[in-house]
Amino acid sequence: MASVELALCAAVAMVLVWTWIGMPVATRLFAGPGALLLAPALGFAVHVVVALPVFHLIGMGRGAVVAVTAACVVGALLAMRGREVVLRSPPVSLTVAVVLAALLAWVPAASVLPKATSEGVTLAASIFDHSKIAMIDGMTRSGVPALNPFVHEAGTPDRLSYYYLWHFGAAVFAVLTGVSGWEADAALTGFTGFASLLLMMGLALRLGAGRAAPFLVLVLAASASIRSLLDALPFASVLKEASGLGGWLFQTAWAPQHLASASCVVLACLALVRLAEGGGWLAALLFGLLAAAGYQTSIWVGGVTFAVAAFAIALFLLLSLEPQRRAGFAVRVGAAGALALLLSLPFLLDQASVAAARGGGFPLALSAVEVLGASVPATLRAWLDVPAYWLVYLPVEFASFYVAGLIGLWMLVRERGAAVMPLALLVAASLTVAGLLRSTVAWNNDLGWRAVLPALLLLVPFAAAAISRGSTVGARIAGIAAAAGVVLALPYTLELAREDLFASPTPSERAFAGAPALWQAVQRHTSMDERVANNPAFLADATPWPVNISWALLGNRLSCYGGDDLAIAFAAAPAPSRAATKDLFDRVFAGTATPGDVRTMAERYGCDVIVLVPQDGAWASDPFTSGDVYRPVEAQDGWRIYRRVQRPANQLKPRSSQ
């Protein structure tokens, strides 16, 4: 099981290394109040986006990881020479706020870790989305480019088609510190939350906020939705049921990679503004690196949302410049875009290849968020959903800072005019994309749920800046709106925190507590380039939706089929093929396999090792005992393990697929 202590040590290492790497950039390009608070997020983005192609070339052994990380730290040390700003003591109030931010960030990080109970071990609901820990373990074992650990099918690409830069960052520190992929994921979740909170504090201070602003950022960011309160009211059916949208506390626990991408997007827009102000080629270089990091961390936030926002902001800045400066600005922006494209090209090619293999049409659709429920006539919903998104949906989900943040933005625009317009455009692009576009890759609308994150990272400091600055009518209204939202959201805020820290009981607690021994046995009989098959429905009730969670967290081996929920996102196959694969594995582990099913598992899906447990129907009706395709290698009361009789010499090994 993952260790809280080791995860915490890895998180501290991330904070130290990435903050130090980010300091030179923060102080050179973003000098002013709160500049150093941007350093952790900057350091993460710059380090991982540069390290990834380096490790493509030299491998990802421990010596290489230590050498590259040390070189980055030494480079930051040299770049900081003569910059006495790092020696200045911050105000005591800001130091206290930073410490509180670290404690708050550990709440969503704790959601990733196991919780001991009297019955065994339980997991928080958000662990469902952390099944991608298998990607971290895969990169720790075999380096990059990352392989697809979730599913394999003969004739399809073995490369992982996913925006995995965030998980690569976790793998780097897993190799560097020796922690497990599970522990590294928890550590990076905490770091991502911490860096985003510091980013919001830094933005508030840059906007002229008072000393109370960092504390206001913490309160507003931690506050959740008021939907659970509304659900108890008689007119609750007017609204559609809750979706996967949420505030900082929810999003950090469920989707930290998208939050990291949103931090990159906000920083990239600041770099773009700095470029227009005369930041030169250093600002252009940083803009290109941040754009690449944002895309490689989340296609929805750093790809779709950033593309819309960056175009609008760049056009606004271009038209705002004196005519004689426009050509130079355009050239630098073009060069930065070319750098981002070059760094992201492997991801783009892999995703294009898999998209072509999957079919299913364009991955985006123009579709307004469905806000109103069944009690509102369908003919009215078609007209009212769009305004209801802005006037009902967002105020409900972001009760503590949506209204207050818009008031703060209005106050800043009146005060600073064009200087604040790039941030206003990013907020508008973020909320508009979330409201009018949806992703069609799976049943869920990941695009809409995550596209709001750049706006979240800006509206919170806008609100904090407005409230902290004083006695104007706007500040008072913002303060009242924020206070009302915080109070009304408190029940759900506490519910989310309780789930993250303690989790809810599940029927699988006892079985999950015994899973480490099972997977240690599997590892003894499986080499690192071989694929394992176990019942994708094993411990299905340990997560809100069925996913092969014990393998993802504890297996530390490739799977030949990790289940339908993972295949939807990661299989390079069209929907009918995925459905046929699901049916085959369901039959086999239910004990109703046809004569050819076992051989198909070996030859088509590359299953080298099979794991059965007493909960499987195949335990009583075992299709692997014939010995023609698989032979038994270990049998215990809690499991049976079979190995392939002979692995074909021409079967592709994972590294050969690169």
ChimeraX attribute file (.defattr): number of C-alpha atoms within 10 A of each C-alpha:
attribute: neighborCount
match mode: 1-to-1
recipient: residues
	/A:1	16
	/A:2	19
	/A:3	15
	/A:4	18
	/A:5	10
	/A:6	18
	/A:7	26
	/A:8	21
	/A:9	16
	/A:10	27
	/A:11	26
	/A:12	16
	/A:13	17
	/A:14	24
	/A:15	24
	/A:16	14
	/A:17	19
	/A:18	25
	/A:19	24
	/A:20	25
	/A:21	29
	/A:22	24
	/A:23	25
	/A:24	24
	/A:25	24
	/A:26	22
	/A:27	19
	/A:28	16
	/A:29	18
	/A:30	21
	/A:31	13
	/A:32	13
	/A:33	15
	/A:34	24
	/A:35	22
	/A:36	25
	/A:37	24
	/A:38	27
	/A:39	27
	/A:40	27
	/A:41	29
	/A:42	29
	/A:43	26
	/A:44	27
	/A:45	30
	/A:46	21
	/A:47	21
	/A:48	22
	/A:49	25
	/A:50	16
	/A:51	18
	/A:52	20
	/A:53	16
	/A:54	16
	/A:55	18
	/A:56	13
	/A:57	10
	/A:58	12
	/A:59	17
	/A:60	24
	/A:61	16
	/A:62	17
	/A:63	12
	/A:64	16
	/A:65	20
	/A:66	17
	/A:67	12
	/A:68	18
	/A:69	21
	/A:70	13
	/A:71	12
	/A:72	21
	/A:73	20
	/A:74	14
	/A:75	14
	/A:76	20
	/A:77	14
	/A:78	11
	/A:79	15
	/A:80	19
	/A:81	9
	/A:82	8
	/A:83	12
	/A:84	8
	/A:85	12
	/A:86	14
	/A:87	7
	/A:88	7
	/A:89	8
	/A:90	12
	/A:91	10
	/A:92	9
	/A:93	12
	/A:94	17
	/A:95	13
	/A:96	13
	/A:97	23
	/A:98	20
	/A:99	12
	/A:100	16
	/A:101	22
	/A:102	19
	/A:103	12
	/A:104	21
	/A:105	26
	/A:106	23
	/A:107	23
	/A:108	29
	/A:109	30
	/A:110	25
	/A:111	29
	/A:112	29
	/A:113	26
	/A:114	22
	/A:115	22
	/A:116	14
	/A:117	15
	/A:118	8
	/A:119	15
	/A:120	17
	/A:121	22
	/A:122	26
	/A:123	27
	/A:124	27
	/A:125	21
	/A:126	22
	/A:127	23
	/A:128	20
	/A:129	17
	/A:130	22
	/A:131	21
	/A:132	22
	/A:133	27
	/A:134	26
	/A:135	28
	/A:136	29
	/A:137	30
	/A:138	24
	/A:139	23
	/A:140	26
	/A:141	17
	/A:142	17
	/A:143	23
	/A:144	23
	/A:145	22
	/A:146	23
	/A:147	23
	/A:148	23
	/A:149	30
	/A:150	28
	/A:151	26
	/A:152	26
	/A:153	19
	/A:154	12
	/A:155	11
	/A:156	14
	/A:157	20
	/A:158	23
	/A:159	22
	/A:160	23
	/A:161	24
	/A:162	20
	/A:163	24
	/A:164	22
	/A:165	24
	/A:166	27
	/A:167	24
	/A:168	26
	/A:169	23
	/A:170	33
	/A:171	30
	/A:172	27
	/A:173	27
	/A:174	25
	/A:175	24
	/A:176	20
	/A:177	16
	/A:178	16
	/A:179	21
	/A:180	26
	/A:181	31
	/A:182	29
	/A:183	30
	/A:184	32
	/A:185	31
	/A:186	32
	/A:187	31
	/A:188	28
	/A:189	31
	/A:190	33
	/A:191	29
	/A:192	30
	/A:193	28
	/A:194	26
	/A:195	29
	/A:196	27
	/A:197	31
	/A:198	27
	/A:199	27
	/A:200	29
	/A:201	32
	/A:202	24
	/A:203	27
	/A:204	29
	/A:205	23
	/A:206	17
	/A:207	19
	/A:208	16
	/A:209	24
	/A:210	16
	/A:211	17
	/A:212	17
	/A:213	29
	/A:214	30
	/A:215	20
	/A:216	22
	/A:217	27
	/A:218	24
	/A:219	18
	/A:220	26
	/A:221	25
	/A:222	24
	/A:223	30
	/A:224	30
	/A:225	27
	/A:226	23
	/A:227	21
	/A:228	18
	/A:229	15
	/A:230	15
	/A:231	15
	/A:232	9
	/A:233	9
	/A:234	8
	/A:235	10
	/A:236	17
	/A:237	15
	/A:238	14
	/A:239	20
	/A:240	15
	/A:241	14
	/A:242	14
	/A:243	11
	/A:244	13
	/A:245	20
	/A:246	23
	/A:247	23
	/A:248	27
	/A:249	21
	/A:250	22
	/A:251	21
	/A:252	26
	/A:253	31
	/A:254	24
	/A:255	19
	/A:256	28
	/A:257	26
	/A:258	30
	/A:259	31
	/A:260	31
	/A:261	34
	/A:262	31
	/A:263	30
	/A:264	31
	/A:265	31
	/A:266	27
	/A:267	24
	/A:268	27
	/A:269	23
	/A:270	18
	/A:271	24
	/A:272	26
	/A:273	21
	/A:274	18
	/A:275	24
	/A:276	24
	/A:277	13
	/A:278	13
	/A:279	17
	/A:280	15
	/A:281	15
	/A:282	17
	/A:283	27
	/A:284	26
	/A:285	20
	/A:286	23
	/A:287	30
	/A:288	27
	/A:289	27
	/A:290	29
	/A:291	34
	/A:292	32
	/A:293	32
	/A:294	35
	/A:295	30
	/A:296	27
	/A:297	30
	/A:298	27
	/A:299	21
	/A:300	27
	/A:301	34
	/A:302	29
	/A:303	21
	/A:304	18
	/A:305	30
	/A:306	29
	/A:307	16
	/A:308	17
	/A:309	23
	/A:310	20
	/A:311	13
	/A:312	16
	/A:313	21
	/A:314	19
	/A:315	12
	/A:316	15
	/A:317	21
	/A:318	17
	/A:319	11
	/A:320	13
	/A:321	14
	/A:322	9
	/A:323	9
	/A:324	8
	/A:325	13
	/A:326	15
	/A:327	13
	/A:328	14
	/A:329	24
	/A:330	15
	/A:331	12
	/A:332	22
	/A:333	22
	/A:334	14
	/A:335	17
	/A:336	24
	/A:337	19
	/A:338	14
	/A:339	19
	/A:340	24
	/A:341	18
	/A:342	13
	/A:343	21
	/A:344	21
	/A:345	14
	/A:346	15
	/A:347	21
	/A:348	18
	/A:349	12
	/A:350	16
	/A:351	18
	/A:352	13
	/A:353	15
	/A:354	21
	/A:355	20
	/A:356	14
	/A:357	15
	/A:358	20
	/A:359	13
	/A:360	12
	/A:361	11
	/A:362	10
	/A:363	12
	/A:364	15
	/A:365	12
	/A:366	11
	/A:367	14
	/A:368	19
	/A:369	18
	/A:370	19
	/A:371	23
	/A:372	25
	/A:373	16
	/A:374	12
	/A:375	13
	/A:376	14
	/A:377	10
	/A:378	12
	/A:379	8
	/A:380	10
	/A:381	17
	/A:382	12
	/A:383	10
	/A:384	15
	/A:385	20
	/A:386	20
	/A:387	13
	/A:388	18
	/A:389	22
	/A:390	16
	/A:391	12
	/A:392	16
	/A:393	23
	/A:394	21
	/A:395	20
	/A:396	22
	/A:397	21
	/A:398	30
	/A:399	28
	/A:400	33
	/A:401	34
	/A:402	26
	/A:403	22
	/A:404	34
	/A:405	27
	/A:406	20
	/A:407	23
	/A:408	26
	/A:409	24
	/A:410	17
	/A:411	18
	/A:412	21
	/A:413	16
	/A:414	11
	/A:415	11
	/A:416	11
	/A:417	11
	/A:418	15
	/A:419	13
	/A:420	17
	/A:421	17
	/A:422	21
	/A:423	23
	/A:424	22
	/A:425	19
	/A:426	24
	/A:427	23
	/A:428	17
	/A:429	25
	/A:430	26
	/A:431	21
	/A:432	19
	/A:433	24
	/A:434	27
	/A:435	27
	/A:436	15
	/A:437	20
	/A:438	23
	/A:439	19
	/A:440	16
	/A:441	18
	/A:442	11
	/A:443	9
	/A:444	13
	/A:445	19
	/A:446	20
	/A:447	24
	/A:448	27
	/A:449	22
	/A:450	26
	/A:451	32
	/A:452	27
	/A:453	30
	/A:454	30
	/A:455	22
	/A:456	25
	/A:457	26
	/A:458	24
	/A:459	30
	/A:460	32
	/A:461	34
	/A:462	30
	/A:463	31
	/A:464	35
	/A:465	34
	/A:466	32
	/A:467	28
	/A:468	22
	/A:469	16
	/A:470	14
	/A:471	10
	/A:472	12
	/A:473	9
	/A:474	17
	/A:475	22
	/A:476	17
	/A:477	17
	/A:478	28
	/A:479	23
	/A:480	15
	/A:481	20
	/A:482	28
	/A:483	18
	/A:484	14
	/A:485	26
	/A:486	24
	/A:487	14
	/A:488	21
	/A:489	24
	/A:490	18
	/A:491	16
	/A:492	17
	/A:493	21
	/A:494	14
	/A:495	13
	/A:496	23
	/A:497	21
	/A:498	15
	/A:499	18
	/A:500	27
	/A:501	20
	/A:502	18
	/A:503	24
	/A:504	15
	/A:505	16
	/A:506	19
	/A:507	14
	/A:508	19
	/A:509	21
	/A:510	15
	/A:511	19
	/A:512	23
	/A:513	18
	/A:514	13
	/A:515	20
	/A:516	17
	/A:517	13
	/A:518	21
	/A:519	19
	/A:520	14
	/A:521	19
	/A:522	24
	/A:523	17
	/A:524	8
	/A:525	16
	/A:526	17
	/A:527	13
	/A:528	14
	/A:529	15
	/A:530	18
	/A:531	25
	/A:532	27
	/A:533	27
	/A:534	23
	/A:535	25
	/A:536	24
	/A:537	20
	/A:538	22
	/A:539	22
	/A:540	17
	/A:541	15
	/A:542	27
	/A:543	20
	/A:544	13
	/A:545	12
	/A:546	18
	/A:547	25
	/A:548	27
	/A:549	29
	/A:550	21
	/A:551	28
	/A:552	26
	/A:553	24
	/A:554	23
	/A:555	21
	/A:556	25
	/A:557	25
	/A:558	29
	/A:559	28
	/A:560	26
	/A:561	28
	/A:562	28
	/A:563	25
	/A:564	23
	/A:565	15
	/A:566	19
	/A:567	20
	/A:568	18
	/A:569	13
	/A:570	21
	/A:571	27
	/A:572	29
	/A:573	22
	/A:574	16
	/A:575	15
	/A:576	10
	/A:577	13
	/A:578	18
	/A:579	14
	/A:580	11
	/A:581	20
	/A:582	17
	/A:583	12
	/A:584	19
	/A:585	24
	/A:586	18
	/A:587	16
	/A:588	22
	/A:589	26
	/A:590	19
	/A:591	17
	/A:592	16
	/A:593	19
	/A:594	12
	/A:595	9
	/A:596	8
	/A:597	16
	/A:598	19
	/A:599	18
	/A:600	14
	/A:601	22
	/A:602	24
	/A:603	17
	/A:604	13
	/A:605	20
	/A:606	27
	/A:607	28
	/A:608	26
	/A:609	27
	/A:610	23
	/A:611	21
	/A:612	22
	/A:613	21
	/A:614	12
	/A:615	17
	/A:616	19
	/A:617	18
	/A:618	20
	/A:619	17
	/A:620	12
	/A:621	15
	/A:622	17
	/A:623	19
	/A:624	23
	/A:625	12
	/A:626	10
	/A:627	13
	/A:628	12
	/A:629	20
	/A:630	23
	/A:631	18
	/A:632	17
	/A:633	13
	/A:634	14
	/A:635	14
	/A:636	10
	/A:637	7
	/A:638	14
	/A:639	18
	/A:640	19
	/A:641	24
	/A:642	24
	/A:643	23
	/A:644	21
	/A:645	15
	/A:646	12
	/A:647	15
	/A:648	11
	/A:649	7
	/A:650	6
	/A:651	11
	/A:652	14
	/A:653	14
	/A:654	19
	/A:655	15
	/A:656	8
	/A:657	12
	/A:658	12
